[in-house]
């Protein structure tokens, strides 16, 4: 259960956002997630997606689940960012002023390959 309060738009990314991976996780639902990308990571791919004209002002906040190993992401106007960093990840590249949670233990989830 990922959300008790609202719906969540979920996208996979590596150096760019995989728009075809889009899922809407509905309030109080259990979902299956599958990995669609496995290349290097560039958070600016997420930034570019958020700043596309059709996406401007669509979200006021985003959560990025990552190990944190990628260049620092540029500024996104009017969007708060929370970083969910895996247990063995780094917070070194998190932008100043963003929220960050460092996970204490990784949980095994059912992931389709």
N, C-alpha and C positions, 0 to 999 in steps of 0.2 A: 504494500500500500504506500504509494508515493505522495499522495495529496489527500488531505481531509477537508481542505478549504476551497479548492478551485481546480480547474483544468490546467494541464501543463502541456505546452508544445515541446516535443522532444525531437532533436535533430542530431545525427552523428556528424562528426567532422574529423579531419586530419589537417591538411593545409588549406582546405576549403570545406564549406558545409555541403553535406550530401542532402540536397533538398528532397530527393525521392525517399529518404529514410524517415520523413516526417511522420510522427505519430502524435495523437492527442490522447494524453493519459487523463481519463475522466476521474472526477472526484470519487474517492472510496473504491477504486477498481484495482484489480491485480492485472499486471500486464507482462507480456514476454518481450524482452528486448533482445535484439541481435546486432552484432557488430557488422558494419558495412564498409568500414574503412580501417586501414592498418598501416598507413604510411607515416611519414614524419609528422610532427605537429607544428602548426603555426596558428596562434590565437588570433592573428590579424585576419585570418579567413573568416572567423566568427564575426569580428568587427565589420568587415566588408559586407557580410550578409545582413547584419543588423542595420547598416547604413544604406542599403539599397532603397531607392525611392518607394517601392511597394511595401517595405517593412518599417519605414520610419514611423516612430510613435506607436508601433504595434505592441511593444513590450516596455514596461518600466523597470524591469529587472530580469537578469538572466543568471543561471547557475552553470558553471563550467566544471565538469567532473574530469579530473586529469591527474597525471603524475607530476605535472608542473614543469616539465622539461621542454621549454620552447621559448622563443624570444618574447619579451614583454609586449603585451597588447597595447595598442594605441587607445586614445580617449574615445569614448562613445557618449555623445551628449544625451542627457536626460535618462540614462540607463544605469541602474545600480548593478554591480557585479558581485556575486559571491562565488568563491572558489572552493570546491570540495577536492582537497588534495589527498591522494591515496597514501596509505601508511608509509610506504618507502619513497614517496615523492618529495619534491622540494617546494618551499614557498619563496625561494630566491627571486623568481620572476613575476611574482604577484605585484600588481600596481599598488602604489601607496594610496591609501584611502579606501581600497576595496575591502570587502569582508572576506575572511578566510577561515575555513574549517579544515584542520588536519585530522584525517581519520585515524583512529587508534588501532583498528584491526580491519583487515579486508574480509568481507563476507563473500562466501561463494554463492553465486546466483546461477540459475539455469539460463545459460546463454546458448542460443542457436548459432551454429557455425555454418 
